[in-house]
């Protein structure tokens, strides 16, 4: 059943890698502008759930609905187009194209969606400024710090005006101070743009930035509303 | 003693080991590198395996090349052993008849483009000499055949050839009697062969001669082929020892963290490379030995070799064994000079340090200077191979050195463009060295090949002779020394009845003399008497009207003196004498008085015949003593195997009848075999280069697996990434091919000047450049499936 007003919703997802079950009937939903943290120990199926929700991986069974459309039934090209135009991504590491400058990295999703180079880079600079890393725009990822790189990745995720951002351990490779700042900027920017954020983490400190937690254990999900 | 007092006394410190220095330090660090490579887990082994396979392929090719001297020597020895021994009177003298002598005639033929060497033999006595590899002299209607011929005759493919060789197979020729395993050879026994049929008497086998000297031009070509084929192999080995270098550098950073200094780290890296190279050496030896076992079953462009001939030269092998690990070590040390390995990561120094142009230009210029100073190749003096090979190596290696500078200079000027183009050019800008390395092999190979093509074209006129033959009027011609009764008529009749034959120009020819007695200092007037049907005679002379029974006096064109000489014998209404041997018993024949005089015309072989021409109704060709028969045959080339039908008919008429193709250009056999050798070698080199490029491409993709997954995750089209990979390969290849064409043309022109020839065609680079471009496309296409696989989301999984 699809919860009323939800933007992205998954119901009874099953996914197996070889003989290892990754998802075993997991369900999930998120509303526009909502930040939901997906928590769980290593190997619990958090990332697989995120990959299924983002249309990167197709579940063996179950349904995923995005804005009223059945995601799991879409062909690969359509899902790719959706990821390009409606979704944004932030990963733990290795996500920026090393040979492009930071501005070009942020502009990349826009250019892939067909935007002109100059327009794409203007938007990219705006987001770099909002994420407080405009100074590194001309530098390549290898020349900036981990925290700056992660902010560039957040700017890239937000640049194409997505409806949902999928963040997989976005602060996993950062120190606590940098991690806090990245989370602050990510959630603030997302909320102000009414963007939903699916945040996979195993850190309670990071999950604190979310509106709601979903715990994954042995491939199954459990919803937890935040008290505050 | 108090504790304080005790503190004052220095405690005996444990002895600090003195670190080894000099050679000992080198050995320790290299050893450590080898241990790291051997125990580096899966990643380390993948890297080592890539290097080992790459180096192994190169080493296998080098060992094959090192076998060339032994191979050529053995082949030459066997070839000479089966040649007939020279009779005491010189090469053209016949041996004396004895109990061991043999009468033989060549019955060489061709089957679907392959030469079938054959001899008809008749023993003079009871103990005839046998050719090498033959156990027993074949009896009448028996033959011994080479294993390849036996296989062909036993197969359905060889059924047409079986018709031509109807003899009973009584044995096979051993390897000692063959030049190569693919040779099609037979020795057939005969009980009718006579000297009158063209039989030649021999006393034994084995030509101890030195063999013919290679012309200097061909020696230059061979030197160039060796250089052109082996330099890319060496470059490939250099490239292979750097496979997985990025990953290794990161591993070395960890060593820096635990306190190793920069020098030690580099030596450890060199040790890792040496390990890969040593494994590669081993792999190469194994590949060579395994390949050697199967080489006897492989035939390329008619070239095959016996495994026993593939024995690498000891000195060359030693050179390979020493040079490969040494190169690996030096290349790694040189490569690490532009890399700063810090404890927390690797910084590539090459990015900021611009490559210098001037010293890279030195080498090709020096090469051209060496070639220029060598001067012209003297056709009468032996060729000194060292300056030519050295100059060519300098030019070709110099091109490979120029390439990184050019690639860097070009990609730094490439801006903007669509996403795939941007991704590709930026990637190239960041690692132009790797991109240049990947294409340096093909650059050198194409440059060398362009130079060789130019050389071949320029010297072609020395080895390709215009025959003046006209293949549009006839495609085959036959020649037989055997004239039996009705032979000429039968020859023509049977060829005409052969499947696919459209027309036959068949003539029987004897020499005729003017009867009479002549003084010693007088030359007896002599001319030819040619007998054929009207159709044949019209092809040989400008005859307007002809009917059976007619005769003609034929004058050569535009040669009054020779025409007068013909008329001295061909006197209308007078007799001519026909005899098979000078002074032998002759027959007389009267040339009819009404014989018109006509002028000769070129026959399809481009030859003119003159003298007396007579139709078969005027003189019976079977009565002519010592006559020879020649037929020129026009066929319908659309009929499959028409050449084989013609040859079968010829063999049925006379097993020793020679059937040759009418060709407008005749190629020198040595020149042709050098060109064949180049084809075989170039194929092997190009395959090696393709393998190297593929490995380099896959390695780069593997390095970027996670990034590719991320790009796909945020919706990048696969086609975008595929185009990016294609551009990434195509841009350096395009630059490389441009360098190759320029360098190849320069090198080719210099070598041609050395040979005192002129460049005949500046556009000869097009086929090789096309082949190079096709190779790139192939490599890109082959690397697409792994690219698809690496774009799977598995790359995003971190757990």
Interface residues (C-beta under 8 A of the other chain):
Chain A: X42 X43 X47 X51 X54 X56 X57 X77 X80 X81 X82 X83 X84 X85 X87 X88 X89 X91 X92 X94 X95 X97 X98 X99 X100 X104 X108 X109 X111 X112 X113 X117 X140 X156 X157 X168 X169
Chain B: X416 X419 X422 X423 X426 X427 X429 X430 X706 X707 X710 X711 X712 X713 X714 X715 X716 X717 X720 X793 X796 X797 X798 X799
